[in-house]
Each structure stands twice: as structure tokens, then as C-alpha cells.
Amino acid sequence: MSGTIRVGTRGSALALAQTGIVADALERAGVTVEIITVSTPGDRSSAPVAEIGIGVFTSALRDALADRTVDVAVHSYKDLPTAPDPRLSMAAVPLRADPRDAVVARDGLTLGELPPGSRVGTGSPRRAAQLDALGFGLEVVPIRGNVDTRIRKVTDGELDAVILARAGLDRLGRLDVITEVLEPIQMLPAPAQGALAVECRVDDMDTEHLLRSTVDDPATRAAVAAERALLAALEAGCTAPVGALADVVEDLETVDGVDRVVHRLSLRGVAAALVDGRVVDLIRASATGDLTAAEQLGRAVAAELLELGAGVLSGPAET
């Protein structure tokens, strides 16, 4: 493919690091890349995400792609609205980073070592609901800001701990600040956490083929499709108290009396049961299905969550 590929991204340190992963893959394939930063409403506002709406970190990037200011857009997948944009194609979903949540706490402590009443910062209702469910008696404090801003609230003594995505800390080279990585049995991550979404225009077949052949990871694409289908089926915005994680697992299948190993998709989900908008319980469900039926699996687990009493509110993207 001749010419330069213009890759659009937000201007934050994390967004630029994530975009660098895609740009490096394209350059290894012999493509010339120009990175173009696009300012989004989410970057320009300090208001809580719940007030400024769905897509605040992605709509401007998508518009720049549609109007041909850029050829490719790189997003944190979990920031995207669940409804597809008909102007654009999800050309690639790169290999996912570790999707788990991480604790950055004072004095090297874990959540269980923090005294009851300790102040723990997060901008995520999903994390807040699951923190409460752990029963440690911690006070959840809503926060916004980039990774460094959030970490500084701990080092300055304003908070005892913050919860962040491990993937973001990894991409920024800040794994050293983590005092605990939370296993999914303690806290299920946001749907698509740790994954990137790489979009191009729906009519740009050459760029789509290039991205699919150089950047896409089919297993990550399937896992994220299941998680996002669960979220969409619950009609929940990405800040609703919903967690999901899909893994590709090995299973044994018998065909004509012969055992063979096949790869399947295992999906776990958690959603809040709400009364008057208040979380009163967490509902969990899981299922396993074919890799080729990821979205069907997500809808099935969502249906089970609803049958068990989950009820979620619409909201904007988690930060």
C-alpha cells in the first residue's frame, strides 16, 4: 500500500502510547505512519463523565475519520458506545493487554490490608459496586483525571488508594506503582478493558485489509465481541455497574469416537441489582460457547443476568 497512513488519536500520554502500538505494527509492515492528535470533549472538560455523555472520548476521533482528516482511529475499546457507527469499520482489535484492575495504595498495602474507612478513588460505578461487595468497609471516592493525576492523589495523601486498569499502567511503564492486581473473582473488569479498537472508513477496503492482516488478533476480537454484546444486551452504558471477561479456553470434543482439543470462549459477567438507582446486590453468571458465536454468547449471559434480577442504568463510558 503506497502513501502515508494518518492515524488519529487523543493527545493523552496513555492514548499516544496505545496508538504507538498500532503505528509500530504498521511500520514493521513497511507502511509510513503519521500520528495526528484530535482534541475530544472529554479531554476539554473536567466535569464528571456522567454529565458530559456517551462517546466523549471517541466522537471527535470518529468524525475526523469520517471527514478524511485521518485514515485510521485508535480507541480504548471500552470507551466506544456499544452501537456501531455505520460510517466506520472495526478493522482490527490488537492483542489485548492484561485486562485486570490494579490497586495503587499507600505504604504498599493491598485492599484487604487497608483499615476500614480508608478512602479509595475510582471514577467507575462498576469498580465501586464490586469494592463494596468485597466487604472491606472502604469509602469509595469518585475521581477523574489522567493516570498520573490519580496516582498523585495517593502519593499526596488525599486518598489511601486508587483503582486503575493494569493495562494502562503497563502501557505507560508504571507497573512499579501497583500494590495489588485484582483477580477476576474479586473484580471483573469493564467489558473490553485492556483492548484497543482500530477503525477505518467503511469504504476504505485497502486500509481495512492492511489493518486486519497486520494488527488484528482474532482471539481478542472474539472475546471482546462477547463482552460488548453482553453490555449491549443489558442496554447499559459503559459506566453502568457491569463487568465482563471472556477467555479463550481449551475444551475436549468427541467426534466419531475420536477426542480432539478445540478452543471455545468462556464468558463471565456481573451486573448490579438496583433499587431506586441504588446497588443492593451483585448478580453473576457465566457460560461457554463457540468462538464463532461470540455475540450470541454475550447475549445469553446477559439474559441470565436479567433473569437472576440484574437491572442496570444507562450511562456514559467508564474512565
Long-range contacts (C-beta under 8 A, 24 or more apart in sequence): 1-31, 1-206, 1-207, 1-210, 3-32, 4-32, 4-33, 4-34, 5-31, 5-32, 5-33, 5-34, 5-71, 5-72, 5-207, 5-210, 6-34, 6-36, 6-69, 6-70, 6-71, 6-72, 7-33, 7-34, 7-35, 7-36, 7-70, 7-71, 7-72, 7-73, 7-74, 8-36, 8-37, 8-38, 8-61, 8-64, 8-65, 8-69, 8-70, 8-72, 8-73, 8-74, 9-35, 9-36, 9-37, 9-38, 9-61, 9-73, 9-74, 10-37, 10-38, 10-39, 10-40, 10-43, 10-57, 10-61, 11-37, 11-38, 11-39, 11-43, 12-43, 12-146, 13-146, 13-147, 13-148, 13-172, 14-76, 14-146, 14-147, 14-168, 14-171, 14-172, 15-74, 15-76, 17-171, 17-172, 18-74, 18-76, 18-171, 18-196, 19-74, 21-94, 21-171, 21-196, 22-72, 22-74, 22-92, 22-94, 22-196, 22-198, 22-215, 25-94, 25-214, 25-215, 26-210, 26-211, 26-214, 26-215, 28-214, 29-210, 29-213, 29-214, 31-210, 31-214, 36-64, 36-69, 36-70, 38-64, 38-69, 38-70, 46-144, 48-123, 48-142, 48-144, 49-123, 49-144, 49-239, 49-316, 49-317, 49-318, 49-319, 50-239, 50-315, 50-316, 52-316, 53-316, 54-81, 54-237, 54-238, 54-315, 54-316, 54-317, 55-79, 55-80, 55-81, 55-316, 55-317, 56-316, 56-317, 57-317, 57-319, 58-317, 62-87, 62-88, 62-199, 65-199, 65-200, 65-201, 66-201, 68-201, 71-200, 71-201, 71-204, 71-207, 72-198, 72-199, 72-200, 72-207, 72-211, 73-198, 73-199, 73-200, 74-196, 74-197, 74-198, 75-196, 75-197, 75-198, 75-199, 76-195, 76-196, 76-197, 77-192, 77-195, 77-196, 77-197, 77-224, 77-228, 78-190, 78-191, 78-192, 78-193, 78-195, 78-238, 78-317, 78-318, 79-238, 79-317, 79-318, 80-192, 80-197, 80-317, 81-237, 81-238, 81-317, 82-228, 82-231, 82-232, 82-238, 83-232, 85-199, 86-202, 87-201, 87-202, 88-199, 88-200, 88-201, 88-202, 89-199, 89-200, 89-201, 89-202, 89-204, 89-208, 90-197, 90-198, 90-199, 91-198, 91-199, 91-200, 91-207, 91-208, 91-211, 91-212, 91-215, 91-216, 92-198, 92-211, 92-212, 92-214, 92-215, 92-216, 93-195, 93-196, 93-197, 93-198, 93-216, 93-217, 93-220, 93-221, 93-224, 94-195, 94-196, 94-198, 94-215, 94-216, 94-217, 94-220, 95-217, 95-220, 96-167, 96-194, 96-195, 96-217, 96-220, 96-223, 96-224, 97-166, 97-167, 97-170, 97-171, 97-194, 97-195, 98-166, 98-167, 98-170, 98-181, 98-194, 99-165, 99-166, 99-167, 99-189, 99-193, 99-194, 99-195, 99-245, 100-166, 100-181, 100-182, 100-183, 100-184, 100-187, 100-189, 100-194, 101-127, 101-163, 101-164, 101-165, 101-166, 101-181, 101-182, 101-187, 101-189, 101-193, 102-163, 102-164, 102-165, 102-166, 102-169, 102-178, 102-180, 102-181, 102-182, 103-161, 103-162, 103-163, 103-178, 103-179, 103-180, 103-181, 103-182, 104-150, 104-151, 104-154, 104-161, 104-162, 104-163, 104-164, 104-169, 104-177, 104-178, 104-179, 105-154, 105-160, 105-161, 105-179, 105-180, 106-154, 106-157, 106-160, 106-161, 108-179, 109-160, 109-161, 109-179, 110-179, 110-180, 111-136, 111-138, 111-161, 111-180, 111-182, 112-136, 114-138, 114-160, 114-161, 118-160, 118-161, 119-158, 119-159, 119-160, 119-161, 120-159, 120-160, 120-161, 120-162, 120-163, 121-150, 121-153, 121-154, 121-159, 121-161, 121-162, 121-163, 122-162, 122-163, 123-318, 123-319, 124-163, 124-190, 124-239, 124-318, 124-319, 125-239, 125-240, 125-241, 125-272, 125-279, 125-315, 125-318, 126-188, 126-190, 126-239, 126-240, 126-241, 126-242, 126-243, 126-318, 127-163, 127-187, 128-241, 129-241, 129-272, 129-279, 129-282, 130-186, 130-187, 130-188, 130-241, 130-243, 130-270, 130-282, 131-163, 131-187, 132-279, 133-282, 134-186, 134-187, 144-319, 147-172, 147-174, 151-177, 163-187, 165-189, 165-190, 165-193, 165-194, 166-194, 167-193, 167-194, 184-245, 184-268, 187-243, 188-243, 188-244, 188-245, 188-268, 188-269, 188-270, 189-243, 189-244, 189-245, 190-238, 190-242, 190-243, 190-244, 190-318, 191-224, 191-227, 191-228, 191-230, 191-231, 191-238, 191-242, 191-243, 191-244, 192-224, 192-227, 192-228, 195-220, 195-223, 195-224, 219-248, 219-263, 219-291, 222-246, 222-248, 222-265, 222-291, 222-292, 222-294, 223-247, 223-248, 223-265, 223-294, 225-294, 225-295, 225-298, 226-265, 226-267, 226-289, 226-294, 226-295, 226-297, 226-298, 226-301, 227-267, 227-298, 228-298, 229-294, 229-295, 229-296, 229-297, 229-298, 229-299, 229-302, 230-267, 230-269, 230-298, 230-299, 230-301, 230-302, 230-305, 231-298, 231-302, 232-298, 233-298, 233-299, 233-302, 233-303, 234-271, 234-302, 234-305, 234-306, 234-310, 234-312, 235-312, 235-314, 236-271, 236-312, 236-313, 236-314, 236-315, 237-313, 237-314, 237-315, 237-316, 237-317, 238-315, 238-316, 238-317, 238-318, 239-315, 239-316, 239-317, 239-318, 239-319, 240-271, 240-272, 240-312, 240-313, 240-314, 240-315, 241-271, 241-272, 241-279, 241-282, 241-312, 242-269, 242-270, 242-271, 242-272, 242-312, 243-269, 243-270, 243-271, 244-268, 244-269, 244-270, 244-298, 244-301, 246-294, 246-297, 246-298, 248-291, 249-288, 251-288, 263-291, 264-288, 264-289, 264-290, 264-291, 265-289, 265-290, 265-291, 265-294, 265-297, 267-297, 267-298, 267-301, 268-301, 269-301, 269-302, 269-305, 270-305, 271-305, 271-310, 271-311, 271-312, 272-310, 272-311, 272-312, 273-309, 273-310, 273-311, 274-311, 274-312, 274-313, 277-313, 281-309, 283-308, 283-309, 283-310
